[in-house]
């Protein structure tokens, strides 16, 4: 569940309105998590790097697990997070929950496959309404009507660590990758650009299939300015960002997901007022205004990033960051109104 922050968008609404709800999920990493809601956990450990056929077998077992819960509990409303389970559950959703379910699309999966696209369109047209986390997702969905809900997990009234302009003029820039460690090729290419450059430190916070691979690469090449910190607790994230100069979000642009997604780090950058590195030709770049820099993996990469960071217009930066957060909250308020209307109709 820690990999699904958008789950808590709904949990927050239900708890504030005293609505009972269950969460049905797949515990893929055999991690014990504690939350204050009822949860049904499907236990089957699997790696992100496992062969697709292995993943498919376990996924189909998970879907059968979900179907049993949907049949036995007869819910008033079902919210399906991401499109793949919506397609695999389309039969029961359309037959037993027509216009009593929401499909929340948070990534790009198999929309390029014709049969998948046909099934997805069928289930999307039978939902109460559909949700997307990025405006660009409408480009690959077969059904073009969707409500926007951003991946905001912050308390708007809470205090936050924001580094002042006085601490921005640093000699060694701390770049951090926060979250599940993926996108190995992009990480290695970037490490090659800043390897043992005293102007930069590259810190990894999180776990994934590539922690040891990246660490071994750095050891083999005697790279000393890359640091692997391993897992972190959610409450530690703000402290991590309090010591971060630049957020790393250079994931490439070779898929619809990477081109159109607005990742959690997009909102972290705006919320904590931290510059962010992104890939060119992505919505991350288009929507992040003056907060971002598109990384080019060339011989001038390190020099260009260093120069960009030390010439940021912080006044404009802060205005753009505030605008991003305010617009996202406004979009989410519209989403909550629509969700509320649906819930109280049921």
N, C-alpha and C positions, 0 to 999 in steps of 0.2 A: 504493500500500500504506500510505502514511502516514495515509490516511483510514480505515483498517481496523485500529484497535488491537486488536480482538478476535481478529484473525489470530494475534497473538503469544501469546494464551492457549494455543493449540494448539502453536505453534512451541516454546514453553517446555517443554511436556510431552514432545514428541518429542525435543528435544535432550537433555533431562535423562535420557531413557531410551534414547539412542543409536538412535533409529528414523529410517530414511531417509524423506524426504517431499519432495514437490514442491508449489509454489504456482503456480496458474494464475490470472492476473488480467488485467484490462483497464487499460492505462496511458492513461487518458483525458486527462491533462494534459501528456503528453509530457515527463515528469519522469524524470531518471535517478536511480534509487535503488539503493543497495548494501546487500545483506543477505547473511548467511552461509548461505543455503540455495538449493537449486535452484529456479529460477522460469521459467515460460513466460509471456511478456508479449505480449498482443494490443495492437498499436499502432494507435490510432485516436483522434486528438485531438477532443474535443467539449466544449462549454461546458455548465454546469449549466442555463443559461437557454435552450438550444437548443430548437427546436420538438420536440414529442413524436414526430412522425413521423420526424424526423432521428435522434433518439435510438433509436427502435425499429429502424430499419434497421441502425445500427451494433451495437445490442445483439444482434440476430439473427445478425449476422456473428460476433460474439464467441461466442455460444452454439455455432455451428458449429465454431469454433476449439476450444472446450472439449470438444465431443463427439469430435473427432478425437484429442485427447490421452487422453481416457478410454478410447477403443477401442484405441488403440495401446499404452498402458502397462499396462492390466489391473491396476489397483491393488487392494490388499487392503481398503482402506477409503477412502471419499470423504467429505469434509466440505464441505458446500455452505453458504456464508455468505450469508444472507438468503433470503427465500422466492421472489423472482422467478426467479433462476436455477434453483431447485429445480423450479418449475413448468415452465419451458421445457426443462429437462433430464429431466423426469419419465419420458419414454419409455425412455431409456437407463438411467436409475437403476433403474427398476422391472424392466426386462428383464435387465440385466447385473449390477446391484449390489443386488438386493433384500436388505434387512437387513444390508447392508454399507456403508451410508451414513448420515450424520448431517445433519439440516437445522438450521442455527443461525439463528434469527429475531432480527434486531437492529433491525428497523423495521417500520412498517406501509406496505404498498404498495397492492395492488389487491384486498384481501380483501373489499371491498364489492361486487365484481362476482361474480355467481352462478357463471359458468363458471370463473372463477379460483378461487373458493372450493371448487368441486367437484374441480378438478384438484389443488389444494393438499392437500385432505383425503386424496385418493388417494395422493399421494406421501408425506405424513406418516405414513400408516398402514403404509407399506412400509419405513420407515426402521428402523435399529437403535434409535435414540431421537432425540428432538428437543430442542433447546435454545432457551431464551428468555433475554433479558438483563434483562427487567423482569417482575415478577409480573403486572402489568396486561395484558400481551400475551395472556394466556390468554383475555381477554374477546373478542378478535376472531379467534382461530384456530379453524378448524373441527374440529381434533383437540385435545382438552383435556389430553392427557398430555405434559408437557414438564419438562425439568430446567433449573433456574435456574443461570445462570453470569453473574456480574457483570463489567462492563468494568473490571477492575482490572489496571493495568499497572505496579504498584509492587513493588519489592523490600521485603518486610516487614521485613527486617533493616537496610535502608539508612537513613542519616541523611537528614533532610529539613529544608528551611527552614520554620520555623513562626514567624510573627511573634508576639512576646511582647505581653502586655497593655499593657506600657509604651509600645509604639509604636502602639497602637490609637487613642488620643485625638488624632486629627489634625484640622487645620483644613480641609485640602483632601482630600477622600476620592477615592482613585484606584479607579475602576471599570474592569474590563478584560473585553473580549470576546476569548477565545483560541480559535482554530480557523478552520475554513473560514467566510468571511464570507457569511452568508445572512440570511434573515428581515429583509429590507430595511425593510418597513413598521414592524415592531416597533422596529427600531433608530432610524428617523427619528422615530417618536412619542416615544421615550425622549429622544432628543437635544433635541426640542422642549421637554421638561419641564425639562431641566437646562442649556439653552443659556446660555452665558456666566455661569452661576452660579458664583461663586468658591469655593463650598463643594465643587465636584465637578470631576474630570477624567475624561474617558471615553477609554480607550485601546483600539485595535483591533490585535491581533496575529494575522496570518494572511492568506491570500489567498482570493479568491473573485470571483464576477462583480460584486460590489457595492462593491468597494474604491473605485474611481474615482467611482462614483455618490454614495456617501456623502461622499467628500471634496469633490466639486463642490457638493453641497448645502450643506455647511458654509461653503465659500468664498462661495457666492451669498448666504448669509444672515449673513455676517460672524460666524460662530460660532468662537470661539477656544479653547475648552476641550475640543475633540475632536481626537485625535491618531491618525493612521494609520501603523503601523510596518511593515506588509508582512509578508513571510514570515519565519518563525523556524525554527531547527533544534530537533529534539526535545529535545536536551540543554539548550536555553536555557529550556525551559518553567518549570523550577523557579525560575530567577532571575527570570523575569517574575512569577511568583506571590509571590516574596519581596518585591516592591514593589507588591503589589496589596492593596487594602483590601476590595473587594467584587468578586465574580465576576458577570458578566452572563449570564443564561440566560433572558431574557424572550422566549420564542419564540411565545407565544400558546397557545390551547387549542382551535383550530377543526378539529382532525383527531384521529383515534385515535392516531396516532404522537405528537403533541404532548401528548395527554392522558395516555398510558400510559408513555411512554419515560422511562428514567432515563439522562440523558446522561452523558458522560464528566466534565462539569463538576460533576455531583452528587458524584462520588467525589473529584474534585480539591478541592472545598470541604471535605469531611470529612478527607481526607488532609492537606491543608496548613492546616487550621483557619481557613478564610476564609469569611465570610458570603457568601450567594449570593442574587441577585435572580431570582425565578421568576414564572411566570404563575399566576393563580388557577385552581382546579378542575383541577389536574394531579397526577399521582403524584409529580412533582418536589417539589411542596409537601407532599404527604401523608407522604412518606418522609424528608424532610430535617429534620424536627423543628424545633428552635430555630435551625437554621443559615440558614433562608431567610426571605425577605420577599416576599409577593405584590404585585407592582406594579400600581397602578391609574393609568391615564393621565388624571389630572385636574389641576385647578389646584393641588392640595396635594401633588402627587406628590413633588417635591423636598424639601419640608419634612418629609413623612412618612418618607422614606428617611433623611434626616439625623437625625431624632429617633430612629428605630428603631436606627440604627447606634450612636448614642451612649448607648443604654440597654440594649444587649445584656448579658445575664447570662453572662459569659465562662466561669464555672465550669460552668454547665449546658451551655453551648455545647460546651465541650471534652469533657464526658461523652457528649453525644449524638453528637459526631463520632467518638469512639472506638468507641462502640457500633455505629454504621453500618459502620465498617471491619471490626470483629471479626465481625459477622454476615455481611458479604459474604464474608470469607475462609472462614468456616465453610460457607457455601453452595457456594463454589468447591471446597472440599476434597471435598465430596460429589460434585460434578461430576467432578473428577479421578479419584476412585475408580471411578466408573461408566465413564469413558473408558478407564481402565486395564484394567478387566475386559473391555471390548469388544475392545481392541487385542490383548490376550494370548490371548483366545479365537480371534482370527483367525490 
